[in-house]
């Protein structure tokens, strides 16, 4: 008897290849779904997705990094897709998200890893490098400014304050969840399409995203932003690890001036800007993958 599924599966089976696997890891009192690939003894790279993403957002980078000789670990961060979704807002403070990644590195039997983050995952990566510097060998960031730069720009730039409207909207109770979940999560799809260049997300990919959002619902993802507002600032400001920042200049949510300023907080930093690329720069420019591979090597 055949089984009809109402939505696609959203584990490692989305990518063909026996070397790509799904597993579950108990870290920091939550269970995370983790996609892994590559030689378990190879240098470790952890890829951190943002909102409204899940592990599949790194599909274009996993195999090239494995081919370059890396062990690649890509979690669904807490509250997303197949990972556990705690109920409380405080469970989504950046300190908790950082602890998840620290324990994930330890679960691989490692004392450190290269860490790459996009969007909100970039904030987690910045904070890990600042709070737990010994755990990060090299840092890669895609379209997210250094936390200090973001905070100061919000205070000084009406333009950035206006672009960050959704952060304040997500602080409201109930309304954001209702608005984003209605009509089969069409507004979530709109957020993908409005923040990317035309054609970045085809219909099959959008179906995968809808399925991923249905697993945990919208609330945990909104709690990321509520927890963000409750998070403590890192005690240190400067990142000591070699850092690569890739920035799509057509990001509609973040002003590009923050990319240049972020380099002032990196002891060894390199900025790569991509004209005509959006917030989803790693989907739209193959050069981003090449730059990451070179930087991590």
TORLONU-264807 format. One record per atom (N, C-alpha, C): x, y, z. Coordinates in steps of 0.02 Angstrom, whole numbers, plus 32768, in hexadecimal, padded with zeros to 4 digits. Atoms other than C-alpha are relative to their C-alpha. Layout:
! TORLONU-264807
XYZ/...
//
This chain:
! TORLONU-264807
802A7FC48000/800080008000/802C803E8000/7FD97FC38004/804580A97FD0/7FEA80318036/800E7FCD7FCD/804F8137804C/800480447FDE/80027FBC801D/801D81E68014/801480328036/7FE97FCE7FD0/807A8273806B/7FE480447FEC/801C7FBE800E/802E831F807B/803680347FF1/7FC97FD2800E/80D98371806E/80417FD87FF9/7FC180248009/818C8340803F/80237FF58043/7FD480077FC6/820582FB80BF/803480387FFF/7FD17FC87FFC/8281837B80FC/80407FED8025/7FC080157FE4/831483138137/80347FFC7FC9/7FC98002802F/83B682E980DD/7FED7FE07FBD/80168020803E/83558286805A/7FEF80337FCA/800B7FCD8032/8334832C8003/803C80057FD0/7FC48000802A/83E6831C7FC0/80147FB87FF1/7FEC80448012/841B82817F61/804A7FF68012/7FBB800F7FEE/84BA822B7F97/80047FDB8041/7FFD80297FC3/84DF81A38015/802B801E8036/7FD47FE37FCE/8562820E806A/7FDE8036802A/80247FCC7FDB/84DF828C80A7/7FCC7FDE802C/802980247FD0/848682528144/7FDD802F8031/80237FDE7FC9/8407828C81C5/800C7FDA8040/7FFD801F7FBE/841C826C827E/7FE280318032/80197FD57FCB/83DF82B38322/803480028038/7FCF7FF67FCB/845082FB83A9/7FDF8020803C/80167FE17FC1/8426831E845E/803580338015/7FD17FCB7FEE/847A83C58480/7FDC8035802A/801B7FC87FD9/845C84488506/7FB67FF78011/804480117FEA/83BB83F28540/7FCB80047FC9/803080058038/836B83F08491/801A7FCB7FD0/7FEC802F8034/836D83748402/7FFF80247FBD/7FFA7FDE8040/83AB83BA835F/80057FCD7FC8/7FF68026803D/8397836F82B3/803D801D7FDD/7FC07FEB801C/84418374825F/800D7FD97FBF/7FEB801F803F/8476835281AB/804C80037FFD/7FB780058001/852983168198/80177FE37FBE/7FE1801B803C/859C82EF8107/804C80068006/7FB77FFD8001/865482CB80EC/80217FD38033/7FD7802A7FD5/86DF826D8143/7FFB80178049/80067FEB7FBA/86C0826E8200/8041801A801E/7FC07FE97FE6/877A828E821B/801A803F7FDD/7FE97FC58025/8787832081A2/7FF380408028/800E7FC07FDE/878D83D781DC/7FB580107FFF/80487FF97FF6/86E18405821E/7FE880477FEE/80227FC18011/8670848D81D5/7FB77FF98017/80467FFD7FEB/85CA84BA8228/7FDE80397FDB/80257FCE8026/854B851681BD/7FBE800F8024/803A7FEB7FD9/84C3857A8216/7FD0802A7FD6/80337FDD8027/842385AE81BD/7FDF8036802A/80257FCB7FDF/83B6864381E6/7FB57FF87FF9/80497FFF8005/82FF867481D8/7FED80197FBA/802A80387FEA/829186368187/801A7FBE7FE4/7FDD80358022/830E85B28151/80007FBF802A/7FEE803D7FDB/833D84FF8183/803E7FE57FE0/7FBF80188017/83D384918160/800780027FB4/800080058049/83A3848580A7/801A80407FDF/7FE67FC2801B/83D7853A8090/804A7FFD7FEE/7FB98009800F/848C84FB8088/800B7FCB7FCB/7FFA80378030/8469847C7FFE/8036800B7FCB/7FCE7FF28035/84DD84D57F82/80478000801B/7FBD7FFD7FE3/856F84D77FFB/80187FBD801C/7FEC803D7FDD/856E8429804A/80317FD77FD7/7FD4802B8028/85B983C47FBC/804280217FED/7FBF7FE0800F/863B84447F85/802F8001803B/7FD580007FC5/867B844E8038/80197FB9800F/7FE980457FF7/868083908047/80367FEF7FCC/7FCF800D8035/86DD83877FA0/80428023800F/7FC37FDB7FEE/875884067FE7/80237FE1803C/7FDF80247FCA/877F838D8075/7FE7800F8045/801B7FEF7FBE/870D83C58102/7FCA7FCE8016/803A801F7FE0/8696836E8178/7FCD8038800A/80327FCB7FFE/85F483D38169/7FC67FEB802C/8037800C7FD2/857283DC81F3/7FCF803A7FFC/80327FCC800B/84D0843B81D5/7FC37FF1802B/803B800D7FD6/845084438262/7FC380277FE9/803C7FD77FFB/839C8477825D/800580208045/7FFB7FE17FBE/83AD84F782E8/7FBF7FF68027/803B800D7FD5/833684E5837B/7FC480287FE9/803E7FE08015/8283850B834F/7FF27FFC7FB5/800680018049/829C84E58296/7FFD7FB97FE4/8006803D8026/826884588224/7FF97FC3802F/8005803F7FDB/828C83AF8278/801F80028045/7FE37FF97FBD/82E483F18313/7FCB80108034/802E7FF37FC8/8293840283BD/7FF3804B8006/80157FBA7FFB/823484A383DD/7FE8800E8047/80167FEE7FBC/823184DC8494/7FCA80367FFE/80397FD37FFF/819B854384C8/801280478014/7FF57FBE7FE3/81E785D58527/8029802D7FD3/7FD97FCF8026/822D867484DB/80497FFD8016/7FBB80007FE7/82C8866A854B/80287FC77FE4/7FDC8038801E/82F485C484FA/802080137FBE/7FE57FEA8040/831E8628845E/802E803C8006/7FCC7FCD7FF8/839786A484A8/803F7FE97FDB/7FC480118025/843A86AC8449/80307FD58029/7FD5802A7FD6/8495865F84DD/7FEE7FB67FF9/801680458008/842C85C184C6/80127FE67FBA/7FEE80148044/844685BC8409/804B7FF47FF9/7FB780098000/850185D08424/80127FBF8024/7FF2803E7FDB/8501854484A5/7FEF7FC27FD6/80118038802D/84A984D38426/803A7FF07FD2/7FCA800A8030/853684EC83A9/803E7FE78023/7FC580177FDB/85BD84D7842D/7FFA7FB58010/800A80477FF1/8572842F8461/80017FD67FC1/7FFF8024803F/855C83FE83AB/80477FF27FEA/7FB980098010/86168418838C/801D7FC8802C/7FE780337FD2/863A83AF8426/7FE57FBA7FED/801E80408013/85C4832683E7/80257FE07FC5/7FD7801A8036/863883148351/80457FEB801A/7FC080127FE3/86C882F283CA/803680347FF2/7FD17FCB8011/8719839983A0/800280368036/7FFA7FC77FD3/875A842A8405/7FF280427FDF/800E7FC28024/873A84A9837C/7FEA7FEE7FB9/8017800A8044/86F684C082CC/800180427FDA/80117FC58029/86E78539823C/7FB480098004/80487FF37FF8/863D858D824E/7FEB80357FCD/801A7FD28033/85D885E181C4/7FB5800B800F/80467FF27FF2/8531863981DF/7FE380327FCF/80267FD2802B/84AF86908173/7FC4801A8026/803B7FE37FE1/8427870781AD/80057FF8804C/7FFD80077FB8/83FA86E18262/80367FCF8015/7FC8802D7FF2/84758651825B/804280248001/7FC57FD67FFD/84F786D7823B/800880208044/7FFC7FE57FBC/84CB872982E0/80187FCB8032/7FEA80367FD4/84E086808336/804B7FF57FF7/7FB9800B800E/8589866A82E0/802B8039801D/7FDC7FC87FE2/85C4871A8312/80057FF7804C/800180067FB7/858E86FC83C6/802A7FC58018/7FD580397FED/85E3865183CD/804980157FFE/7FBA7FEB8006/8686869E8390/801380328037/7FF27FCF7FCC/8677872A8411/7FFB7FE38046/800A801B7FBD/863986C584A6/802C7FC3800E/7FDA803E7FF8/869786228488/80367FFD7FCA/7FD07FFA8038/872C8653841B/80297FC27FF3/7FD7803C8009/878C85B28438/7FDD7FCB7FD5/802580328026/8702855183DE/7FFF800F7FB5/80067FEC8046/871085AF8339/804680087FE3/7FC07FFB8022/87A4859582C5/7FFF80397FCE/800B7FCA8031/876A86018233/7FB6800E7FFD/80457FEA7FFF/86CB86648224/7FEA80187FBB/801D7FE9803F/865E867C818A/7FBA801C800E/80407FDE7FF3/85CA86F5818B/7FE380177FBD/80237FEB803D/854987158102/7FC880308012/80347FCD7FFA/84E487B68104/7FE580098047/80127FED7FBB/84E487D781BF/8039802A801C/7FCB7FD77FE4/854488658212/80177FE78044/7FE8800C7FBB/85AC885782AF/7FCB801A8030/80367FEC7FD2/853488628345/800680488019/7FF87FBB7FE9/857F89068383/7FEE80317FCA/80117FD58039/856F895482D7/7FB580047FF6/804880018009/84BB891D82C8/7FDE802A8036/801F7FDB7FC9/848F89628373/800A804B7FFA/7FF27FB98006/84E48A098356/7FDE801F7FC4/80217FE6803B/849B8A1C82A8/7FB58009800C/80477FF77FEF/83EB8A0082E9/7FF480418026/80077FC37FD8/84088A918360/800B80407FD7/7FEB7FC48023/84508B0782DF/7FE280087FBA/80177FFD8045/83FF8ADC8239/7FB47FF47FFB/8048800A800A/83448AFB821D/7FF27FCF7FC7/8009802E8039/83588A9C8179/80037FB88017/7FFB80457FE7/839389FE81D2/7FC87FF08031/8037800B7FD1/83118A13825A/7FC07FEF7FDA/803A800F8029/828B8A1581D4/80057FBB7FE0/7FF680428020/82D5897D817D/7FF87FC78032/800680347FCC/82D2891E8222/7FBA7FFF8020/80447FFC7FE5/8217893A8239/7FE67FBC8019/801B80427FEF/81F5887F823F/80187FE88044/7FE680147FBE/8263886982D9/7FD2801A8037/802D7FE37FCE/81F088DE833A/7FBB7FE17FFA/804180208009/8154889282ED/7FFD7FBB8021/7FFE80437FE2/818A87E58329/7FFD8001804C/80057FFC7FB7/818C882483DC/7FB77FFF8018/804680007FED/80CE883083D9/7FE87FB98010/801A80437FF3/806E879E8425/7FCC7FEC7FCC/803580228027/8006872883B9/7FFB80187FB7/800D7FE68043/7FF2879C8322/80327FE87FCB/7FD180178034/8095876D82C7/7FF47FB77FED/800C8046800F/807086B382D7/7FC17FF87FD5/803F80058026/7FBE86CA8297/800A80177FB8/7FF87FE38042/7FF287368205/802B7FD37FD3/7FD280288029/808186C581CB/7FE67FBA7FF3/801980448008/8022862181E0/7FC37FFB7FD2/803E80038026/7F8486518182/800B7FF17FB6/7FFE80108048/7F5E861880D0/803B7FD37FED/7FCB802F8010/7FD8858880D5/8045801E8002/7FC07FDF7FF7/806785F9810C/801680277FC2/7FEF7FD9803B/805F8663806E/802C803C8010/7FD77FC67FEE/80AB86F780CA/80487FEC800C/7FBC80197FF8/8142868C80F6/80217FF87FBA/7FE780068044/81558663803D/801180457FE4/7FF37FBC8018/8148871C8016/8042801B801C/7FC27FE77FE2/81D7873E808F/803D7FE47FDC/7FC9801C8028/824686C8802B/800780267FBE/7FFE7FE48044/821787157F84/8010804A8001/7FF37FB97FFD/821D87CB7FBB/804880108011/7FBC7FF37FEA/82CB87BB8005/80347FE27FD1/7FD28020802F/8317875E7F70/7FF5801A7FBA/80087FEF8046/8333877B7EB8/7FD17FCF7FDE/802F802D8022/82B287327E3F/80227FBF7FEB/7FE680428014/82CB86777E24/802C7FDF8033/7FD5801F7FCE/833286597EC0/7FE07FC2801F/802580377FE2/82AB85E87F09/7FCD7FE77FCE/8031801D802E/825185757E8E/7FC87FDF8028/803B801A7FDE/81AA85237EB6/80107FC3802A/7FEE803C7FD9/81F6847E7EEF/802180148041/7FDE7FE97FC4/826684D87F6A/7FCF80218030/80337FE17FD5/81D585407FAB/7FD57FCB8022/802680367FE1/8174849F7FC9/80277FE1803B/7FD7801A7FC9/8205845F8032/7FFD802F803D/80027FCF7FC9/820384FF8098/7FBD7FFE8024/804180057FE1/814984F580B6/7FFC7FC3802E/8001803D7FD8/815F844380F5/802A80098040/7FD57FF67FC6/81EE84758168/7FDF802D8034/80227FD37FD1/8187850381B4/7FC87FDC8025/803980227FE1/80F7848D81D7/80147FD2803A/7FEC80307FCD/815E84188244/7FFB801F8046/80007FE17FBE/8173849282D5/7FCF803A8004/802A7FC57FFF/80FD851D82A1/802A803F8000/7FDF7FC08007/812785D5829A/801B801C8042/7FEE7FDE7FC0/813286038353/80497FF98013/7FBA80037FEC/81E085BD8377/802D802F7FD8/7FD77FD48029/8227862182E6/7FF680498015/800C7FBC7FE6/81D586C08327/802380088044/7FDD7FFD7FC0/821D869683D2/804A800E7FF8/7FBA7FED800C/82CB86A58385/8009804B8008/7FFA7FB87FFE/82AC875F8373/7FEC801C8045/80107FEB7FBB/8259876F841D/803A7FF1802F/7FC680107FD8/82EC8715846B/803B802D7FF0/7FCB7FD28015/836387848408/7FFD80418028/80097FC27FDB/831A881C845E/80117FF9804A/7FF0800D7FBA/833987CB8508/80487FEB800B/7FBD801C7FFC/83EB879584E2/80328033801A/7FCB7FD67FE6/848587D98539/8032800D7FC8/7FCC7FF08031/850C883084D4/80407FDB8013/7FC080207FF0/85B487D584C6/802D80308026/7FD37FD67FD8/863788148541/8038801C7FD4/7FCB7FE8802C/86BB882084B9/7FE180197FBF/801B7FE3803E/86A388848419/80267FE77FC2/7FD88011803A/8732884D83A8/80047FB57FF5/7FF980468013/873687A9834B/80497FF37FEE/7FB9800E800B/87E4875C834E/800B7FCE7FC7/7FF780338033/87C586D082D1/8002801F7FBA/80057FE98046/87E686E78216/7FB77FFD7FE9/80487FF9800F/873D872281D6/7FF580157FB8/80167FED8043/86EE8728812A/7FB780158004/80457FE78003/865287938113/7FEC80087FB7/801B7FFA8044/85F2877B8070/7FBE80268004/80397FD37FFA/856E87FF804E/7FDF800E7FBC/80277FED803A/84E7880B7FC9/7FE780478009/800D7FB97FF7/84D388C57FAE/7FB780147FF9/80477FF18008/841A88BC7F82/7FD57FE48038/802580177FC5/83E78880802F/7FCD80368014/80337FCE7FF1/834188D78051/7FF6800B804B/800A7FFA7FB8/834B88BD810E/803B80208024/7FC37FE87FDE/83FD88F78134/802680307FD3/7FDB7FCF8027/845A899280FB/80487FE87FF7/7FBE801C8011/84FF896880A5/803980208027/7FCB7FDF7FDB/856389E6810A/80167FD8803D/7FEF80287FC6/855E896B819B/80347FCB7FF0/7FCE80328012/85C988EF813A/8046801C8009/7FBD7FE17FFA/865D8966812F/8011800D8049/7FF37FF17FB9/864C899A81E5/800F7FC18027/7FF5803F7FDC/864988E4821C/80497FEB7FFD/7FB980128006/86FC88D081DE/802A80228036/7FDB7FDD7FCB/8733894D8264/80027FD78040/8003802A7FC4/870688C882E6/801F7FBB7FF5/7FE080408010/876A883C8295/804C800A7FFD/7FB77FFA8000/8824882682BA/801C7FEF7FBB/7FED80148044/883787CE8212/7FC17FF47FD9/804080058023/87A087F081A6/8007800F7FB7/80037FF48048/877A87EB80ED/7FB780077FEC/80447FF38018/86DE8833809C/7FFC7FF37FB6/8010800A8047/869987F37FF6/7FB980187FF5/80437FE58010/860888587FB1/7FEB7FE77FBB/801C801C803E/8596881A7F26/7FC8802E7FE7/80347FD5801C/853988A07EC2/7FC97FD67FDF/803A8020801F/848B886F7E86/7FEE7FBD8020/8012803D7FDA/848687DE7F04/7FD78015803C/802F7FF17FCA/840087D87F8A/801A7FE68043/7FF2801C7FBE/83FD87A2803F/80137FB67FFA/7FF28048800A/840686EE7FFB/803C7FF87FD1/7FC67FFC802C/84B2870C7FB1/801E7FBC7FF1/7FE18042800C/84EC86577FC6/7FD87FD57FD0/802780238034/845E861B7F55/800A80207FBC/80007FDA803E/847A86A07ED2/804580097FE1/7FBC7FF7801A/853786A67EC0/802C7FC38011/7FD4803A7FF5/85A4860B7EA9/804280168020/7FC17FE87FE5/863886787ED8/80017FFF804C/800280027FB7/85FC86777F8D/80197FBD8019/7FE880427FED/861785BC7F99/804B7FFA7FF5/7FB88001800E/86C285CF7F48/802680278035/7FDE7FD77FCE/86EF86597FC3/80027FDE8043/800180257FC0/86B885F28059/80327FC67FFF/7FD280398005/8719855A801D/804880188006/7FBC7FE67FFC/87B685C28006/8010801A8046/7FF57FE47FBD/87A2861C80AD/80097FC98034/7FFC80347FCD/8787857D8111/803D7FD37FF6/7FC48028800D/881A852780BD/804080238013/
//
